[in-house]
Amino acid sequence: MHWSYPILFCAAFLAGGMNALAGGGSFITFPALLLTGLDARAANITSTVALFPGQVATGWAGRQMVDGAGRMPFVGLFAISLGGGVVGALLLLATPPAFFAALVPYLVLFATLVFAWGSFIHTPSTQDKPRDPKITGLGQLAIAIYGGYFGGGIGFLMLAALTVAGVAMRKAGATKNALAATMNASAVAVFLFAPDIAWPQAATAAVAAIVGGLAGAWVLKRVNEKLLRGFVVLVGIALTVGLFLRG
């Protein structure tokens, strides 16, 4: 066994837990997969495939807390996430690996800033008017396309969008988990026909992510919301700095 595989297993366990709590798990598996010798695009595709089973497990575990956003029911968000995930995955396969590697730090920075704004700057009011479902749908479509393309940060973005819409943090976390699994299901279906997947690494990470995801789903019902939000922002900042320094 290559020396990087134990590191990948531990990283995927942590990633599964992070995805269940707030998102950002692929920020952990992505550099771990780079250590195994993959290029940036192959590492991103393999990470999406590897984390998918864990996302399904966490989405199922938190199904009782899943909810819609404003006047957009969950079934609408589900359908939009499926379609957007396919579009994003096809865009990724058409992107040269070198260009994607240069783009990654900016994608992570964008996701971190959006989540920090939604968590600590914008304060949803119970007197706010319900959002137009068209606006909610377009926002989710953009997130789903982004998620199918990059994967990293979709948890941040969906939590930001859901909390801005006034959804409680725990419900937003459970809904985000279900929608992340949905959009990645369509992306994985596309990636299965691509030669970029490193199956030994994907299998190793998938097992660890399932266990970590179930543990994270259990913690989600008990963790302090402010601490959770702060932890996510700190992870995003650290990964942004690390990716820019690495580049």
ZAPATOR-648874 format. One record per atom (N, C-alpha, C): x negated, z, y. Coordinates in pm, whole numbers, padded with zeros to 5 digits, always signed. Layout:
BEGIN
XZY/...
END
This chain:
BEGIN
-00085+00000-00121/+00000+00000+00000/-00087+00000+00125/-00055-00088+00218/-00130-00095+00342/-00114+00036+00420/-00219+00076+00491/-00218+00205+00561/-00108+00215+00665/-00060+00100+00716/+00041+00103+00820/+00181+00131+00768/+00204+00122+00636/+00339+00138+00583/+00391+00282+00594/+00310+00385+00568/+00361+00521+00592/+00399+00544+00738/+00321+00485+00830/+00354+00496+00972/+00487+00425+01000/+00505+00309+00939/+00630+00234+00957/+00749+00312+00903/+00732+00378+00789/+00842+00456+00731/+00883+00569+00824/+00786+00643+00875/+00816+00754+00967/+00878+00703+01097/+00826+00590+01146/+00880+00532+01269/+01024+00489+01249/+01055+00429+01134/+01191+00383+01108/+01287+00500+01091/+01242+00609+01031/+01326+00729+01021/+01363+00779+01160/+01262+00790+01247/+01287+00833+01384/+01377+00733+01456/+01354+00603+01433/+01434+00499+01497/+01580+00508+01456/+01605+00533+01328/+01742+00547+01282/+01814+00662+01351/+01744+00774+01366/+01801+00888+01436/+01824+00859+01582/+01729+00793+01647/+01743+00759+01789/+01861+00664+01811/+01877+00565+01723/+01988+00472+01737/+02122+00544+01727/+02129+00641+01638/+02254+00717+01624/+02281+00802+01747/+02177+00856+01807/+02193+00947+01920/+02219+00873+02050/+02134+00775+02082/+02148+00711+02211/+02098+00568+02214/+02022+00525+02118/+01965+00391+02118/+01815+00395+02139/+01754+00278+02137/+01610+00268+02159/+01529+00272+02032/+01594+00271+01915/+01521+00280+01790/+01425+00166+01767/+01462+00046+01810/+01374-00069+01788/+01247-00059+01873/+01250+00023+01979/+01129+00046+02056/+01024+00120+01973/+01069+00188+01868/+00977+00260+01779/+00934+00170+01664/+01028+00099+01603/+00993+00013+01490/+00915-00110+01535/+00942-00159+01655/+00874-00280+01703/+00721-00264+01704/+00666-00161+01772/+00520-00147+01768/+00468-00112+01629/+00547-00040+01549/+00503-00009+01413/+00492-00136+01330/+00582-00229+01350/+00575-00357+01278/+00459-00443+01328/+00427-00431+01456/+00309-00502+01507/+00182-00453+01437/+00179-00323+01404/+00063-00267+01333/+00044-00328+01195/+00153-00379+01136/+00142-00440+01004/+00094-00584+01010/+00070-00635+01131/+00012-00768+01145/+00110-00876+01190/+00233-00839+01224/+00330-00939+01266/+00314-00974+01414/+00352-01098+01451/+00355-01131+01593/+00482-01073+01655/+00493-01082+01788/+00601-01014+01858/+00739-01062+01815/+00756-01195+01802/+00888-01245+01766/+00925-01208+01623/+00829-01220+01531/+00856-01183+01392/+00884-01033+01380/+00811-00952+01458/+00835-00807+01455/+00974-00774+01506/+01021-00844+01610/+01153-00819+01665/+01262-00859+01565/+01246-00975+01502/+01344-01021+01403/+01347-00928+01283/+01230-00890+01233/+01222-00800+01118/+01282-00663+01152/+01258-00616+01275/+01313-00488+01318/+01465-00493+01319/+01522-00602+01369/+01668-00615+01373/+01726-00610+01232/+01665-00682+01138/+01714-00684+01001/+01697-00547+00935/+01584-00483+00960/+01555-00355+00894/+01646-00244+00944/+01677-00242+01072/+01758-00135+01128/+01907-00154+01105/+01947-00275+01066/+02089-00304+01050/+02159-00213+00949/+02105-00190+00828/+02175-00101+00734/+02196+00040+00790/+02096+00091+00862/+02111+00222+00923/+02218+00223+01030/+02230+00114+01104/+02334+00106+01207/+02474+00104+01145/+02486+00035+01033/+02614+00034+00962/+02649+00175+00915/+02549+00245+00861/+02572+00382+00812/+02613+00476+00924/+02545+00467+01038/+02578+00557+01149/+02711+00519+01213/+02739+00388+01220/+02867+00345+01273/+02983+00396+01189/+02966+00395+01057/+03070+00445+00967/+03083+00597+00978/+02969+00665+00990/+02971+00811+00996/+03043+00860+01121/+03036+00786+01231/+03098+00830+01355/+03227+00757+01388/+03289+00694+01286/+03406+00608+01310/+03524+00682+01374/+03536+00812+01352/+03650+00886+01406/+03641+00902+01557/+03522+00886+01616/+03506+00900+01760/+03502+00766+01832/+03514+00656+01759/+03507+00523+01820/+03629+00500+01910/+03606+00437+02025/+03714+00415+02121/+03689+00287+02198/+03789+00240+02271/+03773+00125+02358/+03714+00168+02491/+03706+00072+02584/+03651+00100+02718/+03752+00055+02821/+03811+00150+02893/+03912+00116+02992/+04033+00055+02923/+04072-00064+02972/+04188-00133+02915/+04147-00234+02808/+04019-00235+02771/+03970-00322+02665/+03971-00245+02533/+04055-00281+02437/+04058-00209+02310/+03933-00237+02228/+03909-00150+02131/+03788-00164+02051/+03785-00297+01976/+03900-00345+01928/+03902-00469+01852/+03853-00586+01937/+03882-00581+02069/+03832-00685+02158/+03681-00678+02173/+03628-00557+02191/+03483-00539+02200/+03414-00583+02071/+03480-00557+01958/+03426-00595+01827/+03410-00746+01817/+03514-00822+01852/+03511-00967+01843/+03407-01027+01937/+03400-00974+02059/+03303-01023+02157/+03161-00998+02109/+03137-00881+02048/+03003-00846+02000/+02958-00940+01889/+03049-00978+01802/+03015-01073+01694/+02969-01207+01751/+03047-01262+01843/+03013-01392+01900/+02886-01389+01982/+02870-01286+02064/+02751-01276+02147/+02624-01257+02066/+02633-01182+01957/+02516-01163+01872/+02464-01293+01814/+02553-01382+01776/+02513-01513+01722/+02440-01595+01828/+02497-01598+01948/+02436-01675+02057/+02295-01624+02088/+02281-01491+02097/+02150-01434+02127/+02048-01461+02019/+02088-01453+01893/+01997-01479+01783/+01948-01623+01784/+02037-01716+01811/+01998-01857+01817/+01902-01883+01933/+01924-01815+02046/+01832-01828+02160/+01693-01776+02124/+01688-01664+02050/+01559-01608+02011/+01481-01704+01922/+01548-01765+01826/+01480-01858+01736/+01428-01980+01811/+01486-02009+01926/+01441-02124+02005/+01332-02085+02105/+01298-01956+02113/+01198-01908+02209/+01059-01905+02146/+00957-01963+02210/+00820-01955+02156/+00773-01810+02148/+00702-01773+02039/+00658-01634+02022/+00576-01580+02139/+00487-01662+02196/+00401-01615+02305/+00484-01581+02429/+00584-01664+02459/+00670-01637+02575/+00751-01510+02554/+00801-01491+02432/+00878-01371+02403/+00793-01246+02418/+00668-01251+02370/+00579-01135+02380/+00555-01097+02526/+00542-01196+02614/+00521-01167+02756/+00647-01112+02822/+00764-01143+02767/+00891-01102+02825/+00932-00960+02787/+00883-00911+02673/+00928-00783+02617/+00918-00666+02715/+00804-00642+02785/+00799-00525+02874/+00907-00526+02982/+00940-00643+03032/+01042-00653+03137/+01182-00626+03081/+01205-00667+02956/+01333-00638+02892/+01352-00488+02873/+01245-00420+02831/+01251-00276+02811/+01272-00204+02944/+01200-00246+03047/+01213-00185+03179/+01356-00201+03231/+01413-00319+03216/+01549-00344+03261/+01648-00251+03192/+01636-00239+03060/+01728-00154+02984/+01716-00008+03026/+01595+00039+03049/+01573+00178+03088/+01634+00208+03224/+01614+00118+03320/+01668+00138+03454/+01821+00141+03454/+01881+00052+03376/+02027+00048+03370/+02083+00177+03312/+02022+00227+03205/+02072+00349+03144/+02053+00469+03237/+01938+00476+03304/+01914+00587+03397/+02016+00586+03511/+02050+00468+03561/+02150+00458+03667/+02287+00505+03617/+02326+00459+03499/+02455+00498+03446/+02464+00645+03410/+02350+00706+03378/+02350+00845+03333/+02336+00947+03446/+02255+00915+03548/+02220+01017+03646/+02253+00981+03791/+02281+00855+03820/+02307+00815+03958/+02455+00789+03980/+02512+00704+03897/+02655+00676+03908/+02734+00787+03841/+02832+00841+03911/+02916+00947+03856/+03059+00895+03841/+03103+00867+03718/+03240+00818+03699/+03342+00920+03747/+03449+00871+03807/+03556+00956+03856/+03683+00934+03777/+03754+01041+03753/+03881+01027+03681/+03984+00956+03767/+03955+00942+03899/+04047+00873+03988/+04016+00724+03999/+03905+00680+03935/+03873+00539+03937/+03983+00458+03869/+04009+00338+03923/+04107+00250+03860/+04049+00193+03731/+04134+00174+03630/+04083+00116+03505/+04022-00022+03532/+03913-00052+03467/+03849-00180+03486/+03935-00294+03433/+03922-00409+03500/+03986-00529+03449/+03925-00560+03312/+04007-00579+03210/+03952-00606+03077/+03864-00730+03073/+03886-00826+03166/+03802-00945+03170/+03659-00907+03209/+03647-00815+03306/+03514-00770+03348/+03445-00694+03235/+03520-00607+03169/+03464-00533+03056/+03419-00628+02946/+03501-00728+02919/+03468-00825+02814/+03345-00907+02847/+03334-00952+02973/+03217-01029+03013/+03090-00945+03006/+03103-00818+03045/+02987-00728+03037/+02942-00710+02893/+03036-00689+02802/+03000-00672+02661/+02942-00800+02602/+02993-00916+02646/+02939-01043+02598/+02793-01058+02639/+02762-01024+02766/+02624-01032+02812/+02534-00938+02733/+02582-00817+02705/+02504-00721+02628/+02484-00771+02486/+02588-00831+02427/+02578-00880+02289/+02479-00995+02278/+02479-01085+02376/+02382-01195+02375/+02241-01139+02389/+02225-01046+02481/+02096-00979+02498/+02054-00908+02369/+02150-00842+02304/+02120-00770+02181/+02078-00862+02069/+02145-00976+02055/+02105-01071+01952/+01970-01132+01981/+01933-01141+02110/+01805-01199+02148/+01690-01102+02133/+01708-00980+02183/+01597-00883+02185/+01621-00766+02093/+01741-00707+02097/+01768-00590+02013/+01733-00460+02082/+01610-00450+02133/+01568-00329+02200/+01644-00306+02330/+01706-00189+02342/+01774-00155+02465/+01923-00176+02463/+01980-00234+02356/+02124-00255+02355/+02198-00121+02355/+02140-00020+02292/+02202+00112+02296/+02205+00166+02437/+02093+00151+02509/+02088+00193+02649/+02196+00123+02731/+02202-00010+02714/+02294-00089+02796/+02439-00057+02765/+02472-00043+02637/+02612-00012+02603/+02650+00129+02646/+02559+00224+02631/+02588+00358+02680/+02609+00358+02830/+02526+00281+02901/+02542+00271+03045/+02678+00213+03081/+02715+00103+03016/+02843+00038+03047/+02961+00128+03011/+02953+00194+02897/+03065+00278+02853/+03079+00403+02937/+02967+00466+02973/+02974+00587+03055/+03018+00554+03198/+02973+00439+03250/+03019+00396+03382/+03170+00374+03380/+03223+00328+03267/+03367+00306+03254/+03444+00437+03235/+03370+00550+03226/+03435+00679+03215/+03452+00730+03074/+03390+00665+02975/+03400+00711+02837/+03308+00831+02819/+03357+00937+02754/+03276+01057+02730/+03154+01022+02646/+03044+01095+02668/+02917+01061+02608/+02923+01052+02456/+02985+01149+02391/+02988+01148+02245/+03070+01030+02192/+03184+01003+02256/+03263+00887+02216/+03188+00757+02247/+03119+00756+02360/+03040+00638+02396/+02930+00615+02293/+02867+00724+02245/+02763+00712+02145/+02816+00655+02015/+02931+00704+01969/+02989+00655+01844/+03033+00509+01858/+03094+00475+01971/+03139+00337+01994/+03019+00243+02003/+02916+00287+02070/+02793+00209+02080/+02734+00181+01943/+02734+00281+01854/+02680+00262+01720/+02758+00155+01644/+02891+00160+01653/+02973+00062+01583/+02953-00078+01638/+02944-00090+01771/+02927-00222+01832/+02786-00277+01809/+02686-00190+01806/+02550-00234+01777/+02542-00292+01636/+02607-00226+01541/+02610-00278+01404/+02683-00411+01399/+02786-00426+01479/+02864-00550+01481/+02783-00667+01532/+02720-00651+01650/+02644-00763+01705/+02520-00793+01623/+02461-00691+01562/+02345-00716+01479/+02383-00778+01345/+02506-00757+01300/+02552-00822+01177/+02549-00973+01194/+02597-01021+01309/+02596-01165+01334/+02453-01216+01355/+02369-01136+01422/+02230-01177+01442/+02155-01183+01309/+02176-01083+01224/+02111-01082+01094/+02154-01202+01010/+02281-01239+01018/+02330-01355+00943/+02255-01482+00983/+02218-01492+01112/+02140-01606+01159/+01995-01594+01115/+01938-01474+01129/+01796-01454+01097/+01765-01473+00949/+01863-01454+00863/+01839-01468+00719/+01792-01609+00683/+01822-01705+00769/+01781-01844+00744/+01649-01878+00813/+01588-01780+00879/+01461-01801+00949/+01345-01752+00862/+01227-01813+00878/+01111-01773+00798/+01034-01654+00854/+01082-01596+00967/+01006-01491+01037/+01019-01353+00975/+01115-01331+00887/+01137-01197+00834/+01026-01160+00736/+00965-01043+00759/+00865-00989+00665/+00939-00892+00574/+00975-00935+00455/+01065-00857+00369/+01007-00725+00321/+00878-00714+00286/+00826-00582+00245/+00839-00478+00356/+00805-00518+00480/+00819-00426+00593/+00966-00395+00620/+01052-00498+00610/+01194-00478+00637/+01255-00379+00538/+01219-00390+00410/+01274-00300+00309/+01228-00157+00331/+01100-00140+00364/+01046-00007+00389/+01118+00061+00506/+01134-00015+00615/+01197+00041+00734/+01346+00065+00713/+01411-00021+00635/+01556-00008+00616/+01592+00123+00547/+01519+00158+00443/+01547+00282+00370/+01532+00403+00462/+01422+00406+00537/+01397+00518+00628/+01501+00525+00738/+01544+00408+00790/+01639+00405+00901/+01776+00455+00858/+01816+00428+00734/+01945+00476+00685/+01947+00628+00684/+01843+00688+00628/+01835+00835+00621/+01830+00894+00762/+01746+00837+00848/+01736+00887+00985/+01865+00868+01063/+01935+00758+01038/+02060+00733+01107/+02169+00833+01071/+02179+00865+00943/+02278+00964+00900/+02247+01101+00959/+02118+01136+00965/+02080+01263+01028/+02114+01262+01176/+02090+01148+01243/+02121+01138+01384/+02270+01145+01413/+02352+01086+01325/+02497+01092+01343/+02548+01235+01334/+02486+01315+01250/+02523+01457+01237/+02485+01532+01365/+02367+01501+01420/+02321+01568+01541/+02404+01527+01662/+02452+01400+01665/+02528+01348+01779/+02646+01437+01814/+02710+01497+01714/+02828+01579+01738/+02794+01716+01795/+02665+01749+01800/+02625+01885+01838/+02525+01891+01954/+02461+01779+01987/+02353+01782+02085/+02408+01795+02227/+02330+01859+02315/+02366+01872+02456/+02355+01734+02524/+02461+01693+02598/+02466+01559+02653/+02357+01533+02758/+02330+01630+02845/+02229+01610+02948/+02091+01596+02886/+02063+01678+02785/+01935+01666+02717/+01922+01531+02648/+02032+01484+02590/+02032+01356+02522/+02001+01243+02619/+02068+01243+02733/+02045+01139+02833/+01901+01142+02884/+01851+01263+02912/+01716+01276+02961/+01613+01230+02859/+01637+01260+02733/+01546+01217+02627/+01538+01065+02620/+01653+00999+02629/+01657+00854+02621/+01579+00791+02737/+01598+00843+02857/+01528+00788+02973/+01377+00807+02959/+01334+00924+02911/+01191+00949+02893/+01130+00854+02790/+01202+00829+02681/+01154+00735+02581/+01139+00596+02641/+01240+00555+02717/+01235+00423+02780/+01118+00408+02876/+01092+00512+02956/+00980+00507+03050/+00847+00498+02977/+00831+00582+02874/+00707+00582+02799/+00681+00446+02732/+00785+00388+02675/+00768+00260+02608/+00741+00147+02708/+00805+00154+02824/+00780+00052+02927/+00634+00056+02971/+00585+00175+03001/+00445+00190+03043/+00350+00142+02934/+00378+00184+02810/+00291+00144+02700/+00288-00007+02678/+00403-00073+02690/+00409-00217+02669/+00337-00293+02780/+00350-00245+02906/+00279-00311+03015/+00127-00293+03001/+00085-00173+02961/-00058-00149+02940/-00112-00233+02826/-00033-00246+02721/-00074-00326+02605/-00088-00473+02640/+00003-00517+02730/-00003-00659+02771/-00121-00688+02861/
END
